[in-house]
Amino acid sequence: MESKLQLYNRVLSTRDELSEEFVRGACDSIQRKILLMEEFRLATRIGLYSSFGSEVRTDLLFKEGDKNRKELYYPTFTPEGAGAAYYRTMNLGELEPGMHGKLEPTDKQSKLRDVSYLNALIVPGVVFDLKGGRIGFGKGFYDSCLAEFSGDRIALAYDFQVVSQLPVAVAGKKVDWIVTEERIIRC
């Protein structure tokens, strides 16, 4: 069995080598699946993320959520291990390059006091297992949010990012759903 680091490096390398055509098609398929999920349709307050590099995109979720009058929130990341703060985002143009160049809201927007106010939290990751375990980038940005959050935790991933079992036990809260271009996994 691969070590956690080997698995992380292999999957991230594969993800970073995807063609733009594949990414565009897979992201469209993943987002359309989520739009049909009851967990998304019934949610009125949703935490999204701004994709970075080869991460699964969320722009269609924002567009459709906004059209359906949902409150949409994006994270601003704090120093390692301190987690993220979510801000109400009315327009993707409000997002500016933040830590590591990832687009983030600014303090000009309304800050969410408690992540538990959200109904659904959409999160990225590098590798997931079928039980909802998650390996992220290792900075701990989403760990505290997932630990505090009691609503629906939905991960977006390409199908090759899902493995049957992670090589080590994952501490903290797991995701409830993993949506890929091939399937929707209830963890």
ABEGO torsion letter per residue (X at the ends): XBBAAAAAAAAAAAAAABBAAAAAAAAAAAAAAAAABAAAAABABBBBBBBBEABBBAAAAAAAAAAAGBBBBBBBBBBBGAEBBBBBBABAAABBBBBGGBBBBBAABBBBABAAABABBBBBEABBBAAGBBBBAGAGAAAAAAAABABBBBBBBBAAABBABBABBBBEBBBABBBBAABBBBX
